[in-house]
């Protein structure tokens, strides 16, 4: 994955991009992130990037000129770009979009908004608007990091164990099942017996049941969108018939 990030706070990205999976992906050449300060593309001595909105109102609006100049600069090499604006008005970001982005051959440009918004004319440069949720953040920097992180995990070789991607929440349409590790007993709390039984078929069924249970309780909308198997329907019937947890 190759991407450029346009922001007025490039320092926000420094720490996150140099830790954990993201750092390893960059070291392997699987992820290339260049962060650009939008102020570098302003035209005045004060490096101004915002102004008051036409028509009045509270707050300030990102000026179009610096962002247009930044995009022009990034496109000078003639390479294909996919320009993404992180915006509360955008399409909700989910695992399917992350999967699509992980296969994208174009270099991404992520525009991180600030203030009350971005001059509408900037959107003539944008291929897609993406939102990470129905709430308002101070800026698009955190949203850009969320997208970069989610997509990087799907790039082959980014994770130490590729099975991790297959088992994670949303990769199979459900929330994740519970995880346990040593010790088997801690302060009176025990690991479910099935997980130490050695019966892999029963373990897989238990995990599927717990994932279905959790999803039904917390995100029933995901269940409604899924294509359930006959075994899934049977498990859901068992869940509905029982009010207690599995031993």
Rosetta constraint file for C-alpha pairs under 8 A:
AtomPair CA 1 CA 30 HARMONIC 6.18 0.50
AtomPair CA 1 CA 31 HARMONIC 4.86 0.50
AtomPair CA 1 CA 32 HARMONIC 6.26 0.50
AtomPair CA 1 CA 102 HARMONIC 6.83 0.50
AtomPair CA 1 CA 104 HARMONIC 7.85 0.50
AtomPair CA 1 CA 105 HARMONIC 7.93 0.50
AtomPair CA 1 CA 107 HARMONIC 7.29 0.50
AtomPair CA 1 CA 152 HARMONIC 7.16 0.50
AtomPair CA 1 CA 155 HARMONIC 7.74 0.50
AtomPair CA 2 CA 31 HARMONIC 5.85 0.50
AtomPair CA 2 CA 32 HARMONIC 4.61 0.50
AtomPair CA 2 CA 33 HARMONIC 6.09 0.50
AtomPair CA 2 CA 106 HARMONIC 7.85 0.50
AtomPair CA 2 CA 107 HARMONIC 5.07 0.50
AtomPair CA 2 CA 108 HARMONIC 6.27 0.50
AtomPair CA 3 CA 32 HARMONIC 6.18 0.50
AtomPair CA 3 CA 33 HARMONIC 5.05 0.50
AtomPair CA 3 CA 34 HARMONIC 6.44 0.50
AtomPair CA 3 CA 107 HARMONIC 5.29 0.50
AtomPair CA 3 CA 108 HARMONIC 4.31 0.50
AtomPair CA 3 CA 109 HARMONIC 5.58 0.50
AtomPair CA 3 CA 110 HARMONIC 7.34 0.50
AtomPair CA 4 CA 33 HARMONIC 5.73 0.50
AtomPair CA 4 CA 34 HARMONIC 4.74 0.50
AtomPair CA 4 CA 35 HARMONIC 5.76 0.50
AtomPair CA 4 CA 36 HARMONIC 7.16 0.50
AtomPair CA 4 CA 107 HARMONIC 7.64 0.50
AtomPair CA 4 CA 108 HARMONIC 6.12 0.50
AtomPair CA 4 CA 109 HARMONIC 4.70 0.50
AtomPair CA 4 CA 110 HARMONIC 6.23 0.50
AtomPair CA 5 CA 33 HARMONIC 7.34 0.50
AtomPair CA 5 CA 34 HARMONIC 6.24 0.50
AtomPair CA 5 CA 35 HARMONIC 4.70 0.50
AtomPair CA 5 CA 36 HARMONIC 5.93 0.50
AtomPair CA 5 CA 109 HARMONIC 5.75 0.50
AtomPair CA 5 CA 110 HARMONIC 4.76 0.50
AtomPair CA 5 CA 111 HARMONIC 6.14 0.50
AtomPair CA 5 CA 112 HARMONIC 7.38 0.50
AtomPair CA 5 CA 144 HARMONIC 7.87 0.50
AtomPair CA 6 CA 35 HARMONIC 6.30 0.50
AtomPair CA 6 CA 36 HARMONIC 5.09 0.50
AtomPair CA 6 CA 37 HARMONIC 6.09 0.50
AtomPair CA 6 CA 38 HARMONIC 5.87 0.50
AtomPair CA 6 CA 67 HARMONIC 8.00 0.50
AtomPair CA 6 CA 70 HARMONIC 7.80 0.50
AtomPair CA 6 CA 109 HARMONIC 7.34 0.50
AtomPair CA 6 CA 110 HARMONIC 6.10 0.50
AtomPair CA 6 CA 111 HARMONIC 4.91 0.50
AtomPair CA 6 CA 112 HARMONIC 5.97 0.50
AtomPair CA 7 CA 35 HARMONIC 7.45 0.50
AtomPair CA 7 CA 36 HARMONIC 6.36 0.50
AtomPair CA 7 CA 37 HARMONIC 5.32 0.50
AtomPair CA 7 CA 38 HARMONIC 5.54 0.50
AtomPair CA 7 CA 111 HARMONIC 6.67 0.50
AtomPair CA 7 CA 112 HARMONIC 5.28 0.50
AtomPair CA 7 CA 113 HARMONIC 7.40 0.50
AtomPair CA 7 CA 141 HARMONIC 7.13 0.50
AtomPair CA 8 CA 37 HARMONIC 5.10 0.50
AtomPair CA 8 CA 38 HARMONIC 5.37 0.50
AtomPair CA 8 CA 39 HARMONIC 6.24 0.50
AtomPair CA 9 CA 37 HARMONIC 6.85 0.50
AtomPair CA 9 CA 141 HARMONIC 7.97 0.50
AtomPair CA 10 CA 14 HARMONIC 7.20 0.50
AtomPair CA 10 CA 35 HARMONIC 6.11 0.50
AtomPair CA 10 CA 36 HARMONIC 6.68 0.50
AtomPair CA 10 CA 37 HARMONIC 6.05 0.50
AtomPair CA 11 CA 15 HARMONIC 7.82 0.50
AtomPair CA 12 CA 16 HARMONIC 7.79 0.50
AtomPair CA 12 CA 141 HARMONIC 7.28 0.50
AtomPair CA 13 CA 17 HARMONIC 5.96 0.50
AtomPair CA 13 CA 35 HARMONIC 7.74 0.50
AtomPair CA 13 CA 141 HARMONIC 7.74 0.50
AtomPair CA 13 CA 145 HARMONIC 7.62 0.50
AtomPair CA 14 CA 18 HARMONIC 6.49 0.50
AtomPair CA 15 CA 19 HARMONIC 6.75 0.50
AtomPair CA 16 CA 22 HARMONIC 7.67 0.50
AtomPair CA 17 CA 22 HARMONIC 5.71 0.50
AtomPair CA 17 CA 23 HARMONIC 5.85 0.50
AtomPair CA 18 CA 22 HARMONIC 6.74 0.50
AtomPair CA 18 CA 23 HARMONIC 4.69 0.50
AtomPair CA 19 CA 23 HARMONIC 4.93 0.50
AtomPair CA 19 CA 24 HARMONIC 7.79 0.50
AtomPair CA 20 CA 24 HARMONIC 6.44 0.50
AtomPair CA 21 CA 25 HARMONIC 6.04 0.50
AtomPair CA 21 CA 153 HARMONIC 7.71 0.50
AtomPair CA 21 CA 158 HARMONIC 6.77 0.50
AtomPair CA 21 CA 159 HARMONIC 6.82 0.50
AtomPair CA 22 CA 26 HARMONIC 6.25 0.50
AtomPair CA 22 CA 31 HARMONIC 7.64 0.50
AtomPair CA 22 CA 149 HARMONIC 6.94 0.50
AtomPair CA 22 CA 152 HARMONIC 7.10 0.50
AtomPair CA 22 CA 158 HARMONIC 7.98 0.50
AtomPair CA 23 CA 27 HARMONIC 6.21 0.50
AtomPair CA 24 CA 28 HARMONIC 6.18 0.50
AtomPair CA 24 CA 158 HARMONIC 7.19 0.50
AtomPair CA 25 CA 29 HARMONIC 6.30 0.50
AtomPair CA 25 CA 30 HARMONIC 5.08 0.50
AtomPair CA 25 CA 31 HARMONIC 5.45 0.50
AtomPair CA 25 CA 152 HARMONIC 7.46 0.50
AtomPair CA 25 CA 157 HARMONIC 7.84 0.50
AtomPair CA 25 CA 158 HARMONIC 5.22 0.50
AtomPair CA 26 CA 30 HARMONIC 5.73 0.50
AtomPair CA 26 CA 31 HARMONIC 4.62 0.50
AtomPair CA 26 CA 32 HARMONIC 6.04 0.50
AtomPair CA 27 CA 31 HARMONIC 7.98 0.50
AtomPair CA 30 CA 155 HARMONIC 7.38 0.50
AtomPair CA 30 CA 157 HARMONIC 7.79 0.50
AtomPair CA 30 CA 158 HARMONIC 7.03 0.50
AtomPair CA 31 CA 152 HARMONIC 7.10 0.50
AtomPair CA 36 CA 40 HARMONIC 7.94 0.50
AtomPair CA 37 CA 41 HARMONIC 7.76 0.50
AtomPair CA 38 CA 42 HARMONIC 7.17 0.50
AtomPair CA 38 CA 49 HARMONIC 7.45 0.50
AtomPair CA 38 CA 66 HARMONIC 6.24 0.50
AtomPair CA 38 CA 67 HARMONIC 6.59 0.50
AtomPair CA 38 CA 70 HARMONIC 6.83 0.50
AtomPair CA 39 CA 47 HARMONIC 5.27 0.50
AtomPair CA 39 CA 48 HARMONIC 6.73 0.50
AtomPair CA 39 CA 49 HARMONIC 6.23 0.50
AtomPair CA 39 CA 66 HARMONIC 7.06 0.50
AtomPair CA 40 CA 47 HARMONIC 7.01 0.50
AtomPair CA 40 CA 66 HARMONIC 7.96 0.50
AtomPair CA 41 CA 47 HARMONIC 7.84 0.50
AtomPair CA 41 CA 66 HARMONIC 4.83 0.50
AtomPair CA 41 CA 67 HARMONIC 7.30 0.50
AtomPair CA 41 CA 69 HARMONIC 6.04 0.50
AtomPair CA 41 CA 70 HARMONIC 5.98 0.50
AtomPair CA 42 CA 47 HARMONIC 5.17 0.50
AtomPair CA 42 CA 48 HARMONIC 6.04 0.50
AtomPair CA 42 CA 49 HARMONIC 6.33 0.50
AtomPair CA 42 CA 65 HARMONIC 7.15 0.50
AtomPair CA 42 CA 66 HARMONIC 4.87 0.50
AtomPair CA 43 CA 47 HARMONIC 6.65 0.50
AtomPair CA 43 CA 48 HARMONIC 7.61 0.50
AtomPair CA 43 CA 66 HARMONIC 7.57 0.50
AtomPair CA 44 CA 48 HARMONIC 6.52 0.50
AtomPair CA 49 CA 62 HARMONIC 5.85 0.50
AtomPair CA 49 CA 63 HARMONIC 5.52 0.50
AtomPair CA 49 CA 66 HARMONIC 6.52 0.50
AtomPair CA 50 CA 60 HARMONIC 6.07 0.50
AtomPair CA 50 CA 61 HARMONIC 5.28 0.50
AtomPair CA 50 CA 62 HARMONIC 4.37 0.50
AtomPair CA 50 CA 63 HARMONIC 4.98 0.50
AtomPair CA 51 CA 60 HARMONIC 5.38 0.50
AtomPair CA 51 CA 61 HARMONIC 5.48 0.50
AtomPair CA 51 CA 62 HARMONIC 6.65 0.50
AtomPair CA 51 CA 63 HARMONIC 6.40 0.50
AtomPair CA 52 CA 56 HARMONIC 7.39 0.50
AtomPair CA 52 CA 59 HARMONIC 6.88 0.50
AtomPair CA 52 CA 60 HARMONIC 4.75 0.50
AtomPair CA 52 CA 61 HARMONIC 6.03 0.50
AtomPair CA 53 CA 57 HARMONIC 6.62 0.50
AtomPair CA 53 CA 59 HARMONIC 7.75 0.50
AtomPair CA 53 CA 60 HARMONIC 6.22 0.50
AtomPair CA 53 CA 61 HARMONIC 5.94 0.50
AtomPair CA 58 CA 116 HARMONIC 7.87 0.50
AtomPair CA 59 CA 115 HARMONIC 6.47 0.50
AtomPair CA 59 CA 116 HARMONIC 5.61 0.50
AtomPair CA 60 CA 115 HARMONIC 5.54 0.50
AtomPair CA 60 CA 116 HARMONIC 5.64 0.50
AtomPair CA 60 CA 117 HARMONIC 7.56 0.50
AtomPair CA 61 CA 114 HARMONIC 7.90 0.50
AtomPair CA 61 CA 115 HARMONIC 5.91 0.50
AtomPair CA 61 CA 116 HARMONIC 5.55 0.50
AtomPair CA 61 CA 117 HARMONIC 5.28 0.50
AtomPair CA 61 CA 118 HARMONIC 5.50 0.50
AtomPair CA 61 CA 119 HARMONIC 6.32 0.50
AtomPair CA 62 CA 113 HARMONIC 7.57 0.50
AtomPair CA 62 CA 114 HARMONIC 7.10 0.50
AtomPair CA 62 CA 115 HARMONIC 6.98 0.50
AtomPair CA 62 CA 116 HARMONIC 7.97 0.50
AtomPair CA 62 CA 117 HARMONIC 6.27 0.50
AtomPair CA 62 CA 118 HARMONIC 4.53 0.50
AtomPair CA 62 CA 119 HARMONIC 5.77 0.50
AtomPair CA 63 CA 67 HARMONIC 7.57 0.50
AtomPair CA 63 CA 118 HARMONIC 6.83 0.50
AtomPair CA 63 CA 119 HARMONIC 5.87 0.50
AtomPair CA 64 CA 68 HARMONIC 6.12 0.50
AtomPair CA 64 CA 118 HARMONIC 7.45 0.50
AtomPair CA 64 CA 119 HARMONIC 5.69 0.50
AtomPair CA 64 CA 121 HARMONIC 6.69 0.50
AtomPair CA 64 CA 122 HARMONIC 5.76 0.50
AtomPair CA 65 CA 69 HARMONIC 6.11 0.50
AtomPair CA 66 CA 70 HARMONIC 6.10 0.50
AtomPair CA 67 CA 71 HARMONIC 6.17 0.50
AtomPair CA 67 CA 122 HARMONIC 7.20 0.50
AtomPair CA 68 CA 72 HARMONIC 6.13 0.50
AtomPair CA 68 CA 122 HARMONIC 7.03 0.50
AtomPair CA 68 CA 125 HARMONIC 7.86 0.50
AtomPair CA 69 CA 73 HARMONIC 6.13 0.50
AtomPair CA 70 CA 74 HARMONIC 6.27 0.50
AtomPair CA 71 CA 75 HARMONIC 6.16 0.50
AtomPair CA 72 CA 76 HARMONIC 6.34 0.50
AtomPair CA 75 CA 79 HARMONIC 6.50 0.50
AtomPair CA 75 CA 80 HARMONIC 7.74 0.50
AtomPair CA 75 CA 81 HARMONIC 7.42 0.50
AtomPair CA 79 CA 106 HARMONIC 7.85 0.50
AtomPair CA 79 CA 107 HARMONIC 7.70 0.50
AtomPair CA 80 CA 106 HARMONIC 5.28 0.50
AtomPair CA 80 CA 107 HARMONIC 6.35 0.50
AtomPair CA 81 CA 106 HARMONIC 5.14 0.50
AtomPair CA 81 CA 107 HARMONIC 4.77 0.50
AtomPair CA 81 CA 108 HARMONIC 5.63 0.50
AtomPair CA 81 CA 109 HARMONIC 6.70 0.50
AtomPair CA 82 CA 106 HARMONIC 5.94 0.50
AtomPair CA 82 CA 107 HARMONIC 6.07 0.50
AtomPair CA 82 CA 108 HARMONIC 4.79 0.50
AtomPair CA 82 CA 109 HARMONIC 6.05 0.50
AtomPair CA 82 CA 126 HARMONIC 7.81 0.50
AtomPair CA 82 CA 127 HARMONIC 6.11 0.50
AtomPair CA 82 CA 128 HARMONIC 8.00 0.50
AtomPair CA 83 CA 108 HARMONIC 5.89 0.50
AtomPair CA 83 CA 109 HARMONIC 4.62 0.50
AtomPair CA 83 CA 110 HARMONIC 6.15 0.50
AtomPair CA 83 CA 111 HARMONIC 7.52 0.50
AtomPair CA 83 CA 125 HARMONIC 7.04 0.50
AtomPair CA 83 CA 126 HARMONIC 5.00 0.50
AtomPair CA 83 CA 127 HARMONIC 5.19 0.50
AtomPair CA 83 CA 128 HARMONIC 6.66 0.50
AtomPair CA 84 CA 108 HARMONIC 7.10 0.50
AtomPair CA 84 CA 109 HARMONIC 5.92 0.50
AtomPair CA 84 CA 110 HARMONIC 4.91 0.50
AtomPair CA 84 CA 111 HARMONIC 6.22 0.50
AtomPair CA 84 CA 126 HARMONIC 5.90 0.50
AtomPair CA 84 CA 127 HARMONIC 6.02 0.50
AtomPair CA 84 CA 128 HARMONIC 5.01 0.50
AtomPair CA 84 CA 129 HARMONIC 5.64 0.50
AtomPair CA 84 CA 130 HARMONIC 6.89 0.50
AtomPair CA 85 CA 90 HARMONIC 7.90 0.50
AtomPair CA 85 CA 110 HARMONIC 5.88 0.50
AtomPair CA 85 CA 111 HARMONIC 4.83 0.50
AtomPair CA 85 CA 112 HARMONIC 6.66 0.50
AtomPair CA 85 CA 113 HARMONIC 7.58 0.50
AtomPair CA 85 CA 126 HARMONIC 6.49 0.50
AtomPair CA 85 CA 128 HARMONIC 6.40 0.50
AtomPair CA 85 CA 129 HARMONIC 4.72 0.50
AtomPair CA 85 CA 130 HARMONIC 6.23 0.50
AtomPair CA 86 CA 90 HARMONIC 7.07 0.50
AtomPair CA 86 CA 110 HARMONIC 7.00 0.50
AtomPair CA 86 CA 111 HARMONIC 6.20 0.50
AtomPair CA 86 CA 112 HARMONIC 5.78 0.50
AtomPair CA 86 CA 113 HARMONIC 6.68 0.50
AtomPair CA 86 CA 129 HARMONIC 5.89 0.50
AtomPair CA 86 CA 130 HARMONIC 5.06 0.50
AtomPair CA 86 CA 131 HARMONIC 5.93 0.50
AtomPair CA 86 CA 140 HARMONIC 5.48 0.50
AtomPair CA 86 CA 143 HARMONIC 6.49 0.50
AtomPair CA 86 CA 144 HARMONIC 6.75 0.50
AtomPair CA 87 CA 113 HARMONIC 7.09 0.50
AtomPair CA 87 CA 129 HARMONIC 6.07 0.50
AtomPair CA 87 CA 130 HARMONIC 5.77 0.50
AtomPair CA 87 CA 131 HARMONIC 5.24 0.50
AtomPair CA 87 CA 140 HARMONIC 7.01 0.50
AtomPair CA 88 CA 130 HARMONIC 7.47 0.50
AtomPair CA 88 CA 131 HARMONIC 5.08 0.50
AtomPair CA 88 CA 132 HARMONIC 7.64 0.50
AtomPair CA 88 CA 133 HARMONIC 7.25 0.50
AtomPair CA 88 CA 134 HARMONIC 6.84 0.50
AtomPair CA 88 CA 135 HARMONIC 7.18 0.50
AtomPair CA 88 CA 136 HARMONIC 6.73 0.50
AtomPair CA 89 CA 129 HARMONIC 7.18 0.50
AtomPair CA 89 CA 130 HARMONIC 7.49 0.50
AtomPair CA 89 CA 131 HARMONIC 6.55 0.50
AtomPair CA 90 CA 128 HARMONIC 7.61 0.50
AtomPair CA 90 CA 129 HARMONIC 4.29 0.50
AtomPair CA 90 CA 130 HARMONIC 4.12 0.50
AtomPair CA 90 CA 131 HARMONIC 4.63 0.50
AtomPair CA 91 CA 129 HARMONIC 6.08 0.50
AtomPair CA 91 CA 130 HARMONIC 4.79 0.50
AtomPair CA 91 CA 131 HARMONIC 5.60 0.50
AtomPair CA 92 CA 130 HARMONIC 6.06 0.50
AtomPair CA 92 CA 131 HARMONIC 4.90 0.50
AtomPair CA 92 CA 132 HARMONIC 5.82 0.50
AtomPair CA 92 CA 133 HARMONIC 6.44 0.50
AtomPair CA 93 CA 97 HARMONIC 6.20 0.50
AtomPair CA 93 CA 98 HARMONIC 7.51 0.50
AtomPair CA 93 CA 130 HARMONIC 6.07 0.50
AtomPair CA 93 CA 131 HARMONIC 5.78 0.50
AtomPair CA 93 CA 132 HARMONIC 5.21 0.50
AtomPair CA 93 CA 133 HARMONIC 7.58 0.50
AtomPair CA 93 CA 147 HARMONIC 7.87 0.50
AtomPair CA 94 CA 98 HARMONIC 6.39 0.50
AtomPair CA 94 CA 132 HARMONIC 7.92 0.50
AtomPair CA 95 CA 99 HARMONIC 6.14 0.50
AtomPair CA 95 CA 150 HARMONIC 7.83 0.50
AtomPair CA 95 CA 170 HARMONIC 6.35 0.50
AtomPair CA 95 CA 171 HARMONIC 6.85 0.50
AtomPair CA 96 CA 100 HARMONIC 6.27 0.50
AtomPair CA 97 CA 101 HARMONIC 6.09 0.50
AtomPair CA 98 CA 102 HARMONIC 6.15 0.50
AtomPair CA 98 CA 147 HARMONIC 7.16 0.50
AtomPair CA 98 CA 150 HARMONIC 6.17 0.50
AtomPair CA 98 CA 151 HARMONIC 4.96 0.50
AtomPair CA 98 CA 154 HARMONIC 7.74 0.50
AtomPair CA 99 CA 103 HARMONIC 6.73 0.50
AtomPair CA 99 CA 151 HARMONIC 6.70 0.50
AtomPair CA 99 CA 154 HARMONIC 6.74 0.50
AtomPair CA 100 CA 104 HARMONIC 6.45 0.50
AtomPair CA 101 CA 151 HARMONIC 6.44 0.50
AtomPair CA 102 CA 151 HARMONIC 5.36 0.50
AtomPair CA 102 CA 152 HARMONIC 7.06 0.50
AtomPair CA 102 CA 154 HARMONIC 6.21 0.50
AtomPair CA 102 CA 155 HARMONIC 6.03 0.50
AtomPair CA 110 CA 144 HARMONIC 6.59 0.50
AtomPair CA 111 CA 140 HARMONIC 7.45 0.50
AtomPair CA 112 CA 139 HARMONIC 6.45 0.50
AtomPair CA 112 CA 140 HARMONIC 4.12 0.50
AtomPair CA 112 CA 141 HARMONIC 5.47 0.50
AtomPair CA 112 CA 144 HARMONIC 7.03 0.50
AtomPair CA 113 CA 117 HARMONIC 6.36 0.50
AtomPair CA 113 CA 118 HARMONIC 6.39 0.50
AtomPair CA 113 CA 139 HARMONIC 5.49 0.50
AtomPair CA 113 CA 140 HARMONIC 5.07 0.50
AtomPair CA 113 CA 141 HARMONIC 7.80 0.50
AtomPair CA 114 CA 118 HARMONIC 7.45 0.50
AtomPair CA 114 CA 138 HARMONIC 6.55 0.50
AtomPair CA 114 CA 139 HARMONIC 4.62 0.50
AtomPair CA 114 CA 140 HARMONIC 6.73 0.50
AtomPair CA 115 CA 138 HARMONIC 7.50 0.50
AtomPair CA 115 CA 139 HARMONIC 7.40 0.50
AtomPair CA 118 CA 122 HARMONIC 7.02 0.50
AtomPair CA 119 CA 123 HARMONIC 7.94 0.50
AtomPair CA 120 CA 124 HARMONIC 7.93 0.50
AtomPair CA 121 CA 125 HARMONIC 8.00 0.50
AtomPair CA 122 CA 126 HARMONIC 7.07 0.50
AtomPair CA 131 CA 143 HARMONIC 7.51 0.50
AtomPair CA 132 CA 143 HARMONIC 6.18 0.50
AtomPair CA 132 CA 146 HARMONIC 7.84 0.50
AtomPair CA 140 CA 144 HARMONIC 6.14 0.50
AtomPair CA 141 CA 145 HARMONIC 6.36 0.50
AtomPair CA 142 CA 146 HARMONIC 6.20 0.50
AtomPair CA 143 CA 147 HARMONIC 6.34 0.50
AtomPair CA 144 CA 148 HARMONIC 6.16 0.50
AtomPair CA 145 CA 149 HARMONIC 5.92 0.50
AtomPair CA 146 CA 150 HARMONIC 6.11 0.50
AtomPair CA 147 CA 151 HARMONIC 6.11 0.50
AtomPair CA 148 CA 152 HARMONIC 5.95 0.50
AtomPair CA 149 CA 153 HARMONIC 6.42 0.50
AtomPair CA 150 CA 154 HARMONIC 7.11 0.50
AtomPair CA 151 CA 155 HARMONIC 6.90 0.50
AtomPair CA 152 CA 158 HARMONIC 6.67 0.50
AtomPair CA 153 CA 158 HARMONIC 5.92 0.50
AtomPair CA 153 CA 159 HARMONIC 6.40 0.50
AtomPair CA 153 CA 165 HARMONIC 7.16 0.50
AtomPair CA 154 CA 158 HARMONIC 7.27 0.50
AtomPair CA 154 CA 165 HARMONIC 6.74 0.50
AtomPair CA 156 CA 162 HARMONIC 7.30 0.50
AtomPair CA 157 CA 162 HARMONIC 7.34 0.50
AtomPair CA 159 CA 164 HARMONIC 7.60 0.50
AtomPair CA 162 CA 166 HARMONIC 7.22 0.50
AtomPair CA 163 CA 167 HARMONIC 6.31 0.50
AtomPair CA 164 CA 168 HARMONIC 6.16 0.50
AtomPair CA 165 CA 171 HARMONIC 6.87 0.50
AtomPair CA 166 CA 171 HARMONIC 5.83 0.50
AtomPair CA 166 CA 172 HARMONIC 7.10 0.50
AtomPair CA 167 CA 171 HARMONIC 6.72 0.50
AtomPair CA 167 CA 172 HARMONIC 7.30 0.50
AtomPair CA 167 CA 176 HARMONIC 7.60 0.50
AtomPair CA 168 CA 172 HARMONIC 7.59 0.50
AtomPair CA 168 CA 175 HARMONIC 7.86 0.50
AtomPair CA 168 CA 176 HARMONIC 6.02 0.50
AtomPair CA 169 CA 173 HARMONIC 7.15 0.50
AtomPair CA 169 CA 174 HARMONIC 5.82 0.50
AtomPair CA 169 CA 175 HARMONIC 4.52 0.50
AtomPair CA 169 CA 176 HARMONIC 4.40 0.50
AtomPair CA 170 CA 174 HARMONIC 5.07 0.50
AtomPair CA 170 CA 175 HARMONIC 5.92 0.50
AtomPair CA 170 CA 176 HARMONIC 7.59 0.50
AtomPair CA 173 CA 222 HARMONIC 6.89 0.50
AtomPair CA 173 CA 226 HARMONIC 6.87 0.50
AtomPair CA 174 CA 211 HARMONIC 6.18 0.50
AtomPair CA 174 CA 212 HARMONIC 6.70 0.50
AtomPair CA 174 CA 215 HARMONIC 6.00 0.50
AtomPair CA 174 CA 222 HARMONIC 6.84 0.50
AtomPair CA 174 CA 223 HARMONIC 7.56 0.50
AtomPair CA 175 CA 211 HARMONIC 5.66 0.50
AtomPair CA 175 CA 212 HARMONIC 7.54 0.50
AtomPair CA 175 CA 214 HARMONIC 6.59 0.50
AtomPair CA 175 CA 215 HARMONIC 5.43 0.50
AtomPair CA 176 CA 211 HARMONIC 5.43 0.50
AtomPair CA 176 CA 214 HARMONIC 7.83 0.50
AtomPair CA 177 CA 207 HARMONIC 5.52 0.50
AtomPair CA 177 CA 208 HARMONIC 7.11 0.50
AtomPair CA 177 CA 210 HARMONIC 5.32 0.50
AtomPair CA 177 CA 211 HARMONIC 4.48 0.50
AtomPair CA 177 CA 214 HARMONIC 7.51 0.50
AtomPair CA 178 CA 207 HARMONIC 7.48 0.50
AtomPair CA 178 CA 210 HARMONIC 7.11 0.50
AtomPair CA 178 CA 211 HARMONIC 7.82 0.50
AtomPair CA 180 CA 191 HARMONIC 6.57 0.50
AtomPair CA 181 CA 191 HARMONIC 7.99 0.50
AtomPair CA 184 CA 190 HARMONIC 5.81 0.50
AtomPair CA 184 CA 191 HARMONIC 5.30 0.50
AtomPair CA 185 CA 189 HARMONIC 5.50 0.50
AtomPair CA 185 CA 190 HARMONIC 4.49 0.50
AtomPair CA 185 CA 191 HARMONIC 6.48 0.50
AtomPair CA 186 CA 190 HARMONIC 6.57 0.50
AtomPair CA 191 CA 195 HARMONIC 7.23 0.50
AtomPair CA 191 CA 196 HARMONIC 7.96 0.50
AtomPair CA 192 CA 196 HARMONIC 7.50 0.50
AtomPair CA 192 CA 246 HARMONIC 7.87 0.50
AtomPair CA 192 CA 247 HARMONIC 6.07 0.50
AtomPair CA 193 CA 197 HARMONIC 6.29 0.50
AtomPair CA 193 CA 247 HARMONIC 6.98 0.50
AtomPair CA 194 CA 198 HARMONIC 7.67 0.50
AtomPair CA 194 CA 199 HARMONIC 7.41 0.50
AtomPair CA 194 CA 202 HARMONIC 6.99 0.50
AtomPair CA 194 CA 203 HARMONIC 6.05 0.50
AtomPair CA 194 CA 206 HARMONIC 7.60 0.50
AtomPair CA 195 CA 203 HARMONIC 5.91 0.50
AtomPair CA 198 CA 203 HARMONIC 7.96 0.50
AtomPair CA 199 CA 203 HARMONIC 6.19 0.50
AtomPair CA 200 CA 204 HARMONIC 6.12 0.50
AtomPair CA 201 CA 205 HARMONIC 6.35 0.50
AtomPair CA 202 CA 206 HARMONIC 6.01 0.50
AtomPair CA 203 CA 207 HARMONIC 6.16 0.50
AtomPair CA 204 CA 208 HARMONIC 6.17 0.50
AtomPair CA 205 CA 209 HARMONIC 6.08 0.50
AtomPair CA 206 CA 210 HARMONIC 6.16 0.50
AtomPair CA 207 CA 211 HARMONIC 6.11 0.50
AtomPair CA 208 CA 212 HARMONIC 6.11 0.50
AtomPair CA 209 CA 213 HARMONIC 6.00 0.50
AtomPair CA 209 CA 232 HARMONIC 7.97 0.50
AtomPair CA 209 CA 235 HARMONIC 6.13 0.50
AtomPair CA 209 CA 236 HARMONIC 7.64 0.50
AtomPair CA 209 CA 239 HARMONIC 7.89 0.50
AtomPair CA 210 CA 214 HARMONIC 6.06 0.50
AtomPair CA 211 CA 215 HARMONIC 6.06 0.50
AtomPair CA 212 CA 216 HARMONIC 5.95 0.50
AtomPair CA 212 CA 223 HARMONIC 7.93 0.50
AtomPair CA 212 CA 232 HARMONIC 7.97 0.50
AtomPair CA 212 CA 236 HARMONIC 7.13 0.50
AtomPair CA 213 CA 217 HARMONIC 6.25 0.50
AtomPair CA 213 CA 236 HARMONIC 7.51 0.50
AtomPair CA 213 CA 239 HARMONIC 6.71 0.50
AtomPair CA 214 CA 218 HARMONIC 6.03 0.50
AtomPair CA 214 CA 219 HARMONIC 7.73 0.50
AtomPair CA 215 CA 219 HARMONIC 4.86 0.50
AtomPair CA 215 CA 220 HARMONIC 5.91 0.50
AtomPair CA 215 CA 222 HARMONIC 7.05 0.50
AtomPair CA 215 CA 223 HARMONIC 6.93 0.50
AtomPair CA 216 CA 220 HARMONIC 4.52 0.50
AtomPair CA 216 CA 223 HARMONIC 6.55 0.50
AtomPair CA 219 CA 223 HARMONIC 7.33 0.50
AtomPair CA 220 CA 224 HARMONIC 6.42 0.50
AtomPair CA 221 CA 225 HARMONIC 6.52 0.50
AtomPair CA 222 CA 226 HARMONIC 6.33 0.50
AtomPair CA 228 CA 232 HARMONIC 5.66 0.50
AtomPair CA 228 CA 233 HARMONIC 6.54 0.50
AtomPair CA 229 CA 233 HARMONIC 6.37 0.50
AtomPair CA 230 CA 234 HARMONIC 6.31 0.50
AtomPair CA 231 CA 235 HARMONIC 6.19 0.50
AtomPair CA 232 CA 236 HARMONIC 6.13 0.50
AtomPair CA 233 CA 237 HARMONIC 6.22 0.50
AtomPair CA 234 CA 238 HARMONIC 6.40 0.50
AtomPair CA 235 CA 239 HARMONIC 6.25 0.50
AtomPair CA 236 CA 240 HARMONIC 6.15 0.50
AtomPair CA 237 CA 241 HARMONIC 6.15 0.50
AtomPair CA 238 CA 242 HARMONIC 6.26 0.50
AtomPair CA 239 CA 243 HARMONIC 7.36 0.50
